[in-house]
Amino acid sequence: MVEYNPFSDEIVKGDPLPIYKQLRDEAPAYYLEQYDTWVLSRFEDIWKASGDMKHLTAAKGTTAAHLLTKVQPVTPMINMMDAPDHTRLRSSFRKKFTAQEVAKLEPVIRKIAMDCLEDARERGEMDVLGDMSSQVAVTVACMISGLPPEDGPLLNELVWRFFKREEGHDGMTEGGLAAMGEMFAYFHEKIEERRAGSAKDDVLQQLLEFEQSDGSRLDNDALASHLSMLIIGGSETFPKTFASLVRRLWEHPDQRQMCIDDPALIPDASNEGLRFDMPTQFLMRVVKSPVEFAGAKMTEEQPIMFLYHSGNHDEREFNEPDRFDILRRPSRIMSFGYGPHSCLGINVARLEAKVCLEELLKAQPDYEVDLDRSERLLTEFVQGYWKLPITFQR
């Protein structure tokens, strides 16, 4: 009989996919008794539940730190709001995330990628994350949000500390909470600077001008919460998916060569990388009225976990899901979520991946991955590389 614990070494330090498969086959709605929580593991169930805001709420938290260990307070981030407030707020700055608007960032992304690769060429090696993709991601996240891009290294350090886990400790640590406190203090400082300065065309300005349903404006704590979501989401996920994609193409040289010969396949490769190695293991909701998923009756106030990474490897949705195939072209994947809370940054992530892979394959098509020196982030929530060295000819 399958046993699942999101904090177990099997999940955090090992390969969770075999356990996820057991869950899908034996217990698609798994009851995590210790936390009175349900776990959904099949693609269709997660997809359906993700769009159900009639019975489920995001306003009581969406992560293990909110709903399982309960060490992090629920703050009014946009991803932890329900309609109509969520709909109005999201609509207020959605324009900054449209494909047309995001396309304006391509020259910036391309220059950063090219500069990083040129710097690395002289050394004959680079860390895919620290020397390239993390720089791209945090710079773009700052530009969209309205924060100084030169503060990117500081924010990357705070995000790293936020996610760092300690041996023998389930979930977020005191150090992680302290990092979040420092991040909020930084945001408060930048918010006050903006209030005292001139208006700009960015998300921070749109948040400052947003009127809530009662006519009031967002206070600094709420503004800082929204900025934290944009910075953490914008700077953390893409570098890990890109590093994994670089590895998978190295492991499948025929598919790497296909991308070199026909760069039009790069978006397909990126999409498959997102499906195959999704960093975010799960997000959560809370039942607000009785509902049934996967044959299980769920009651008010019970949390539900959506095992996204499991859904992306569900044989019921994908043919041979554990095979990496850039020509797969599925009609849907779980990597950006679904429903009202689907990822705002989908166009940003796709453009970053496209440009970075184009430049890497042009500059160093024969790169080699040094897995022996790689380092991985080991958490219940997000998994992926912290460091992935590659080597190439000078």
SEFIBA-577148 format. One record per residue (C-alpha): residue number from 1; residue in one letter; x negated, y negated, z. Coordinates in nm, 3 decimals, decimal comma, padded with zeros to 5 digits, always signed. Example, Ala and Ser with C-alpha at 12.3 -4.5 7.8 and 13.67 -1.06 7.14 Angstrom:
BEGIN
[1; "A"; [-01,230; +00,450; +00,780]]
[2; "S"; [-01,367; +00,106; +00,714]]
***
This chain:
BEGIN
[1; "M"; [+00,000; +00,000; +00,000]]
[2; "V"; [-00,139; -00,337; -00,100]]
[3; "E"; [-00,253; -00,581; +00,166]]
[4; "Y"; [-00,314; -00,947; +00,092]]
[5; "N"; [-00,465; -01,223; +00,303]]
[6; "P"; [-00,575; -01,542; +00,124]]
[7; "F"; [-00,857; -01,590; +00,377]]
[8; "S"; [-00,998; -01,236; +00,355]]
[9; "D"; [-01,351; -01,172; +00,227]]
[10; "E"; [-01,202; -00,960; -00,052]]
[11; "I"; [-01,026; -01,268; -00,189]]
[12; "V"; [-01,270; -01,544; -00,098]]
[13; "K"; [-01,605; -01,371; -00,154]]
[14; "G"; [-01,509; -01,093; -00,392]]
[15; "D"; [-01,308; -01,059; -00,709]]
[16; "P"; [-00,940; -01,123; -00,626]]
[17; "L"; [-00,807; -00,991; -00,958]]
[18; "P"; [-00,777; -00,622; -00,855]]
[19; "I"; [-00,571; -00,721; -00,551]]
[20; "Y"; [-00,363; -00,959; -00,760]]
[21; "K"; [-00,287; -00,673; -00,999]]
[22; "Q"; [-00,177; -00,456; -00,707]]
[23; "L"; [+00,051; -00,734; -00,588]]
[24; "R"; [+00,207; -00,771; -00,932]]
[25; "D"; [+00,261; -00,396; -00,964]]
[26; "E"; [+00,363; -00,306; -00,609]]
[27; "A"; [+00,488; -00,620; -00,435]]
[28; "P"; [+00,566; -00,909; -00,674]]
[29; "A"; [+00,723; -01,088; -00,378]]
[30; "Y"; [+00,480; -01,011; -00,097]]
[31; "Y"; [+00,567; -01,106; +00,259]]
[32; "L"; [+00,272; -01,252; +00,449]]
[33; "E"; [+00,405; -01,180; +00,796]]
[34; "Q"; [+00,141; -01,371; +00,991]]
[35; "Y"; [+00,257; -01,696; +00,833]]
[36; "D"; [+00,621; -01,609; +00,754]]
[37; "T"; [+00,530; -01,683; +00,392]]
[38; "W"; [+00,622; -01,529; +00,057]]
[39; "V"; [+00,366; -01,473; -00,218]]
[40; "L"; [+00,466; -01,464; -00,587]]
[41; "S"; [+00,214; -01,305; -00,823]]
[42; "R"; [+00,388; -01,243; -01,158]]
[43; "F"; [+00,378; -01,507; -01,430]]
[44; "E"; [+00,752; -01,528; -01,495]]
[45; "D"; [+00,843; -01,553; -01,127]]
[46; "I"; [+00,589; -01,830; -01,068]]
[47; "W"; [+00,703; -02,014; -01,381]]
[48; "K"; [+01,066; -01,996; -01,276]]
[49; "A"; [+00,996; -02,101; -00,917]]
[50; "S"; [+00,772; -02,388; -01,029]]
[51; "G"; [+01,066; -02,550; -01,205]]
[52; "D"; [+01,316; -02,492; -00,924]]
[53; "M"; [+01,340; -02,811; -00,722]]
[54; "K"; [+01,699; -02,734; -00,625]]
[55; "H"; [+01,594; -02,467; -00,377]]
[56; "L"; [+01,228; -02,559; -00,319]]
[57; "T"; [+01,051; -02,871; -00,196]]
[58; "A"; [+00,695; -03,000; -00,230]]
[59; "A"; [+00,747; -03,268; +00,034]]
[60; "K"; [+00,646; -03,044; +00,325]]
[61; "G"; [+00,306; -02,955; +00,182]]
[62; "T"; [+00,153; -02,764; -00,106]]
[63; "T"; [-00,167; -02,604; +00,031]]
[64; "A"; [-00,276; -02,357; +00,297]]
[65; "A"; [-00,411; -02,647; +00,503]]
[66; "H"; [-00,058; -02,789; +00,519]]
[67; "L"; [+00,150; -02,475; +00,555]]
[68; "L"; [-00,065; -02,186; +00,683]]
[69; "T"; [-00,345; -02,315; +00,906]]
[70; "K"; [-00,165; -02,652; +00,942]]
[71; "V"; [-00,487; -02,844; +01,003]]
[72; "Q"; [-00,415; -03,115; +00,747]]
[73; "P"; [-00,120; -03,351; +00,789]]
[74; "V"; [+00,124; -03,396; +00,503]]
[75; "T"; [+00,074; -03,737; +00,346]]
[76; "P"; [+00,282; -03,902; +00,073]]
[77; "M"; [+00,070; -03,788; -00,223]]
[78; "I"; [+00,252; -03,779; -00,554]]
[79; "N"; [+00,218; -03,400; -00,567]]
[80; "M"; [+00,394; -03,378; -00,230]]
[81; "M"; [+00,708; -03,570; -00,318]]
[82; "D"; [+01,048; -03,470; -00,452]]
[83; "A"; [+01,285; -03,643; -00,692]]
[84; "P"; [+01,394; -03,915; -00,721]]
[85; "D"; [+01,090; -04,080; -00,555]]
[86; "H"; [+00,847; -03,843; -00,726]]
[87; "T"; [+01,006; -03,901; -01,067]]
[88; "R"; [+00,997; -04,279; -01,036]]
[89; "L"; [+00,640; -04,293; -00,909]]
[90; "R"; [+00,507; -04,048; -01,166]]
[91; "S"; [+00,681; -04,237; -01,446]]
[92; "S"; [+00,525; -04,565; -01,330]]
[93; "F"; [+00,174; -04,462; -01,433]]
[94; "R"; [+00,234; -04,171; -01,670]]
[95; "K"; [+00,130; -04,396; -01,959]]
[96; "K"; [-00,234; -04,381; -01,844]]
[97; "F"; [-00,227; -04,004; -01,899]]
[98; "T"; [-00,066; -03,984; -02,243]]
[99; "A"; [-00,272; -03,830; -02,523]]
[100; "Q"; [-00,287; -04,165; -02,702]]
[101; "E"; [-00,414; -04,350; -02,396]]
[102; "V"; [-00,657; -04,078; -02,294]]
[103; "A"; [-00,806; -04,071; -02,646]]
[104; "K"; [-00,949; -04,417; -02,577]]
[105; "L"; [-01,185; -04,253; -02,327]]
[106; "E"; [-01,348; -04,027; -02,585]]
[107; "P"; [-01,643; -04,260; -02,662]]
[108; "V"; [-01,723; -04,287; -02,290]]
[109; "I"; [-01,703; -03,911; -02,238]]
[110; "R"; [-01,915; -03,843; -02,544]]
[111; "K"; [-02,186; -04,090; -02,443]]
[112; "I"; [-02,213; -03,945; -02,092]]
[113; "A"; [-02,234; -03,593; -02,232]]
[114; "M"; [-02,496; -03,689; -02,491]]
[115; "D"; [-02,706; -03,879; -02,237]]
[116; "C"; [-02,693; -03,587; -01,994]]
[117; "L"; [-02,802; -03,343; -02,263]]
[118; "E"; [-03,084; -03,570; -02,379]]
[119; "D"; [-03,215; -03,602; -02,023]]
[120; "A"; [-03,199; -03,226; -01,981]]
[121; "R"; [-03,371; -03,153; -02,313]]
[122; "E"; [-03,703; -03,276; -02,179]]
[123; "R"; [-03,675; -03,040; -01,880]]
[124; "G"; [-03,560; -02,742; -02,084]]
[125; "E"; [-03,277; -02,673; -01,842]]
[126; "M"; [-02,975; -02,828; -01,675]]
[127; "D"; [-02,707; -02,757; -01,419]]
[128; "V"; [-02,384; -02,754; -01,617]]
[129; "L"; [-02,200; -02,913; -01,324]]
[130; "G"; [-02,438; -03,151; -01,148]]
[131; "D"; [-02,616; -03,263; -01,463]]
[132; "M"; [-02,314; -03,295; -01,689]]
[133; "S"; [-01,952; -03,196; -01,628]]
[134; "S"; [-01,925; -03,335; -01,274]]
[135; "Q"; [-02,066; -03,667; -01,394]]
[136; "V"; [-01,814; -03,679; -01,677]]
[137; "A"; [-01,520; -03,585; -01,457]]
[138; "V"; [-01,576; -03,825; -01,168]]
[139; "T"; [-01,661; -04,116; -01,399]]
[140; "V"; [-01,340; -04,068; -01,596]]
[141; "A"; [-01,135; -04,019; -01,278]]
[142; "C"; [-01,272; -04,346; -01,140]]
[143; "M"; [-01,204; -04,535; -01,463]]
[144; "I"; [-00,843; -04,417; -01,480]]
[145; "S"; [-00,779; -04,471; -01,110]]
[146; "G"; [-00,935; -04,817; -01,092]]
[147; "L"; [-01,241; -04,739; -00,879]]
[148; "P"; [-01,602; -04,835; -00,961]]
[149; "P"; [-01,757; -04,557; -01,174]]
[150; "E"; [-02,090; -04,619; -01,001]]
[151; "D"; [-01,931; -04,481; -00,683]]
[152; "G"; [-01,888; -04,144; -00,853]]
[153; "P"; [-02,181; -03,974; -00,675]]
[154; "L"; [-02,043; -04,081; -00,336]]
[155; "L"; [-01,699; -03,946; -00,419]]
[156; "N"; [-01,841; -03,620; -00,553]]
[157; "E"; [-02,029; -03,573; -00,225]]
[158; "L"; [-01,713; -03,635; -00,020]]
[159; "V"; [-01,511; -03,393; -00,234]]
[160; "W"; [-01,785; -03,129; -00,193]]
[161; "R"; [-01,773; -03,169; +00,186]]
[162; "F"; [-01,392; -03,159; +00,179]]
[163; "F"; [-01,393; -02,816; +00,015]]
[164; "K"; [-01,692; -02,667; +00,198]]
[165; "R"; [-01,595; -02,373; +00,419]]
[166; "E"; [-01,768; -02,214; +00,719]]
[167; "E"; [-01,836; -01,847; +00,778]]
[168; "G"; [-01,576; -01,696; +01,010]]
[169; "H"; [-01,339; -01,992; +00,981]]
[170; "D"; [-01,010; -01,967; +00,791]]
[171; "G"; [-00,955; -02,258; +00,558]]
[172; "M"; [-01,045; -02,623; +00,594]]
[173; "T"; [-01,307; -02,720; +00,851]]
[174; "E"; [-01,359; -03,017; +01,081]]
[175; "G"; [-01,626; -03,131; +00,838]]
[176; "G"; [-01,374; -03,121; +00,557]]
[177; "L"; [-01,126; -03,329; +00,752]]
[178; "A"; [-01,402; -03,576; +00,838]]
[179; "A"; [-01,490; -03,607; +00,469]]
[180; "M"; [-01,126; -03,682; +00,391]]
[181; "G"; [-01,130; -03,951; +00,660]]
[182; "E"; [-01,437; -04,111; +00,503]]
[183; "M"; [-01,274; -04,095; +00,163]]
[184; "F"; [-00,962; -04,268; +00,295]]
[185; "A"; [-01,174; -04,540; +00,457]]
[186; "Y"; [-01,344; -04,596; +00,121]]
[187; "F"; [-01,007; -04,615; -00,056]]
[188; "H"; [-00,876; -04,866; +00,201]]
[189; "E"; [-01,178; -05,087; +00,132]]
[190; "K"; [-01,124; -05,078; -00,244]]
[191; "I"; [-00,750; -05,138; -00,206]]
[192; "E"; [-00,814; -05,452; -00,001]]
[193; "E"; [-01,069; -05,571; -00,256]]
[194; "R"; [-00,809; -05,531; -00,530]]
[195; "R"; [-00,540; -05,709; -00,331]]
[196; "A"; [-00,776; -06,003; -00,291]]
[197; "G"; [-00,889; -05,996; -00,653]]
[198; "S"; [-00,732; -06,005; -00,996]]
[199; "A"; [-00,496; -05,753; -01,154]]
[200; "K"; [-00,635; -05,484; -01,385]]
[201; "D"; [-00,489; -05,227; -01,622]]
[202; "D"; [-00,533; -04,909; -01,419]]
[203; "V"; [-00,345; -04,670; -01,193]]
[204; "L"; [-00,436; -04,854; -00,873]]
[205; "Q"; [-00,275; -05,169; -01,008]]
[206; "Q"; [+00,038; -04,979; -01,108]]
[207; "L"; [+00,056; -04,827; -00,760]]
[208; "L"; [+00,020; -05,170; -00,600]]
[209; "E"; [+00,306; -05,304; -00,812]]
[210; "F"; [+00,533; -05,002; -00,766]]
[211; "E"; [+00,862; -05,070; -00,588]]
[212; "Q"; [+01,007; -04,788; -00,380]]
[213; "S"; [+01,379; -04,712; -00,384]]
[214; "D"; [+01,433; -04,947; -00,090]]
[215; "G"; [+01,249; -05,229; -00,264]]
[216; "S"; [+00,937; -05,206; -00,050]]
[217; "R"; [+00,581; -05,163; -00,174]]
[218; "L"; [+00,344; -04,879; -00,091]]
[219; "D"; [+00,127; -04,941; +00,214]]
[220; "N"; [-00,248; -04,879; +00,217]]
[221; "D"; [-00,216; -04,530; +00,365]]
[222; "A"; [+00,020; -04,423; +00,088]]
[223; "L"; [-00,202; -04,583; -00,176]]
[224; "A"; [-00,507; -04,403; -00,037]]
[225; "S"; [-00,318; -04,072; -00,042]]
[226; "H"; [-00,231; -04,111; -00,409]]
[227; "L"; [-00,587; -04,211; -00,496]]
[228; "S"; [-00,723; -03,907; -00,314]]
[229; "M"; [-00,507; -03,678; -00,525]]
[230; "L"; [-00,626; -03,845; -00,845]]
[231; "I"; [-00,994; -03,831; -00,748]]
[232; "I"; [-00,996; -03,479; -00,605]]
[233; "G"; [-00,788; -03,339; -00,889]]
[234; "G"; [-00,976; -03,534; -01,152]]
[235; "S"; [-01,329; -03,461; -01,033]]
[236; "E"; [-01,307; -03,107; -00,897]]
[237; "T"; [-01,123; -02,879; -01,138]]
[238; "F"; [-01,269; -02,964; -01,480]]
[239; "P"; [-01,636; -02,906; -01,387]]
[240; "K"; [-01,556; -02,557; -01,263]]
[241; "T"; [-01,346; -02,458; -01,564]]
[242; "F"; [-01,611; -02,595; -01,799]]
[243; "A"; [-01,894; -02,411; -01,623]]
[244; "S"; [-01,699; -02,086; -01,643]]
[245; "L"; [-01,629; -02,147; -02,011]]
[246; "V"; [-02,000; -02,201; -02,077]]
[247; "R"; [-02,068; -01,869; -01,906]]
[248; "R"; [-01,795; -01,679; -02,094]]
[249; "L"; [-01,919; -01,802; -02,433]]
[250; "W"; [-02,272; -01,695; -02,336]]
[251; "E"; [-02,134; -01,351; -02,248]]
[252; "H"; [-01,951; -01,338; -02,583]]
[253; "P"; [-02,205; -01,468; -02,837]]
[254; "D"; [-01,980; -01,383; -03,129]]
[255; "Q"; [-01,713; -01,617; -02,994]]
[256; "R"; [-01,973; -01,884; -02,919]]
[257; "Q"; [-02,089; -01,860; -03,280]]
[258; "M"; [-01,729; -01,896; -03,398]]
[259; "C"; [-01,709; -02,228; -03,211]]
[260; "I"; [-02,039; -02,341; -03,360]]
[261; "D"; [-01,931; -02,250; -03,714]]
[262; "D"; [-01,584; -02,398; -03,672]]
[263; "P"; [-01,559; -02,668; -03,400]]
[264; "A"; [-01,183; -02,677; -03,458]]
[265; "L"; [-01,175; -02,360; -03,243]]
[266; "I"; [-01,316; -02,542; -02,940]]
[267; "P"; [-00,973; -02,641; -02,801]]
[268; "D"; [-00,867; -02,275; -02,828]]
[269; "A"; [-01,182; -02,170; -02,643]]
[270; "S"; [-01,113; -02,427; -02,374]]
[271; "N"; [-00,755; -02,308; -02,334]]
[272; "E"; [-00,869; -01,948; -02,297]]
[273; "G"; [-01,129; -02,055; -02,044]]
[274; "L"; [-00,859; -02,229; -01,842]]
[275; "R"; [-00,647; -01,915; -01,846]]
[276; "F"; [-00,927; -01,672; -01,775]]
[277; "D"; [-01,104; -01,856; -01,492]]
[278; "M"; [-00,850; -02,091; -01,335]]
[279; "P"; [-01,017; -02,241; -01,024]]
[280; "T"; [-00,699; -02,316; -00,828]]
[281; "Q"; [-00,589; -01,986; -00,680]]
[282; "F"; [-00,249; -02,106; -00,561]]
[283; "L"; [-00,024; -02,393; -00,464]]
[284; "M"; [+00,279; -02,377; -00,240]]
[285; "R"; [+00,636; -02,494; -00,187]]
[286; "V"; [+00,883; -02,463; +00,100]]
[287; "V"; [+01,235; -02,322; +00,070]]
[288; "K"; [+01,499; -02,587; +00,138]]
[289; "S"; [+01,802; -02,367; +00,064]]
[290; "P"; [+01,827; -01,986; +00,038]]
[291; "V"; [+01,696; -01,848; -00,291]]
[292; "E"; [+01,585; -01,518; -00,445]]
[293; "F"; [+01,269; -01,454; -00,647]]
[294; "A"; [+01,134; -01,116; -00,759]]
[295; "G"; [+01,416; -00,942; -00,573]]
[296; "A"; [+01,331; -01,098; -00,237]]
[297; "K"; [+01,570; -01,322; -00,047]]
[298; "M"; [+01,392; -01,625; +00,092]]
[299; "T"; [+01,533; -01,843; +00,365]]
[300; "E"; [+01,516; -02,209; +00,459]]
[301; "E"; [+01,177; -02,337; +00,583]]
[302; "Q"; [+00,981; -02,036; +00,455]]
[303; "P"; [+00,672; -02,132; +00,251]]
[304; "I"; [+00,612; -01,972; -00,090]]
[305; "M"; [+00,271; -01,927; -00,251]]
[306; "F"; [+00,237; -01,936; -00,629]]
[307; "L"; [-00,066; -01,722; -00,720]]
[308; "Y"; [-00,154; -01,905; -01,042]]
[309; "H"; [-00,472; -01,709; -01,112]]
[310; "S"; [-00,274; -01,387; -01,082]]
[311; "G"; [-00,008; -01,516; -01,319]]
[312; "N"; [-00,272; -01,596; -01,579]]
[313; "H"; [-00,380; -01,229; -01,571]]
[314; "D"; [-00,032; -01,077; -01,579]]
[315; "E"; [-00,001; -00,794; -01,833]]
[316; "R"; [+00,369; -00,875; -01,865]]
[317; "E"; [+00,278; -01,211; -02,017]]
[318; "F"; [-00,058; -01,152; -02,188]]
[319; "N"; [-00,186; -00,861; -02,394]]
[320; "E"; [-00,508; -00,730; -02,235]]
[321; "P"; [-00,524; -01,028; -01,996]]
[322; "D"; [-00,868; -00,937; -01,860]]
[323; "R"; [-01,024; -00,968; -02,206]]
[324; "F"; [-01,168; -01,310; -02,297]]
[325; "D"; [-01,042; -01,404; -02,643]]
[326; "I"; [-01,055; -01,757; -02,781]]
[327; "L"; [-00,813; -01,658; -03,059]]
[328; "R"; [-00,543; -01,556; -02,811]]
[329; "R"; [-00,338; -01,878; -02,843]]
[330; "P"; [-00,066; -01,800; -02,587]]
[331; "S"; [+00,255; -02,000; -02,592]]
[332; "R"; [+00,213; -02,089; -02,224]]
[333; "I"; [-00,043; -02,058; -01,945]]
[334; "M"; [-00,026; -02,134; -01,575]]
[335; "S"; [-00,338; -02,349; -01,555]]
[336; "F"; [-00,162; -02,686; -01,553]]
[337; "G"; [+00,141; -02,571; -01,359]]
[338; "Y"; [+00,495; -02,611; -01,484]]
[339; "G"; [+00,795; -02,824; -01,405]]
[340; "P"; [+00,817; -03,167; -01,239]]
[341; "H"; [+00,481; -03,121; -01,067]]
[342; "S"; [+00,282; -03,004; -01,368]]
[343; "C"; [-00,067; -03,152; -01,388]]
[344; "L"; [-00,076; -03,519; -01,487]]
[345; "G"; [-00,432; -03,486; -01,613]]
[346; "I"; [-00,376; -03,217; -01,875]]
[347; "N"; [-00,478; -03,445; -02,164]]
[348; "V"; [-00,782; -03,570; -01,974]]
[349; "A"; [-00,905; -03,219; -01,897]]
[350; "R"; [-00,857; -03,102; -02,254]]
[351; "L"; [-01,045; -03,399; -02,397]]
[352; "E"; [-01,331; -03,362; -02,149]]
[353; "A"; [-01,368; -02,993; -02,233]]
[354; "K"; [-01,351; -03,054; -02,608]]
[355; "V"; [-01,612; -03,328; -02,611]]
[356; "C"; [-01,851; -03,166; -02,364]]
[357; "L"; [-01,848; -02,832; -02,545]]
[358; "E"; [-01,888; -02,999; -02,885]]
[359; "E"; [-02,196; -03,184; -02,763]]
[360; "L"; [-02,345; -02,886; -02,582]]
[361; "L"; [-02,313; -02,659; -02,885]]
[362; "K"; [-02,456; -02,925; -03,116]]
[363; "A"; [-02,753; -02,997; -02,891]]
[364; "Q"; [-02,826; -02,652; -02,751]]
[365; "P"; [-02,636; -02,381; -02,941]]
[366; "D"; [-02,865; -02,105; -02,811]]
[367; "Y"; [-02,849; -02,189; -02,441]]
[368; "E"; [-02,899; -01,912; -02,186]]
[369; "V"; [-02,720; -01,890; -01,850]]
[370; "D"; [-02,927; -01,824; -01,538]]
[371; "L"; [-02,674; -01,641; -01,320]]
[372; "D"; [-02,938; -01,556; -01,060]]
[373; "R"; [-02,963; -01,923; -00,963]]
[374; "S"; [-02,592; -01,996; -00,981]]
[375; "E"; [-02,390; -02,091; -00,673]]
[376; "R"; [-02,017; -02,046; -00,626]]
[377; "L"; [-01,759; -02,226; -00,415]]
[378; "L"; [-01,596; -01,971; -00,187]]
[379; "T"; [-01,259; -02,087; -00,055]]
[380; "E"; [-00,907; -01,954; -00,029]]
[381; "F"; [-00,781; -02,244; -00,241]]
[382; "V"; [-01,031; -02,326; -00,516]]
[383; "Q"; [-01,296; -02,095; -00,660]]
[384; "G"; [-01,563; -02,147; -00,920]]
[385; "Y"; [-01,919; -02,263; -00,966]]
[386; "W"; [-02,092; -02,532; -00,763]]
[387; "K"; [-02,404; -02,481; -00,970]]
[388; "L"; [-02,461; -02,307; -01,304]]
[389; "P"; [-02,811; -02,348; -01,450]]
[390; "I"; [-02,864; -02,303; -01,822]]
[391; "T"; [-03,195; -02,302; -02,007]]
[392; "F"; [-03,282; -02,391; -02,364]]
[393; "Q"; [-03,564; -02,489; -02,595]]
[394; "R"; [-03,716; -02,831; -02,544]]
***
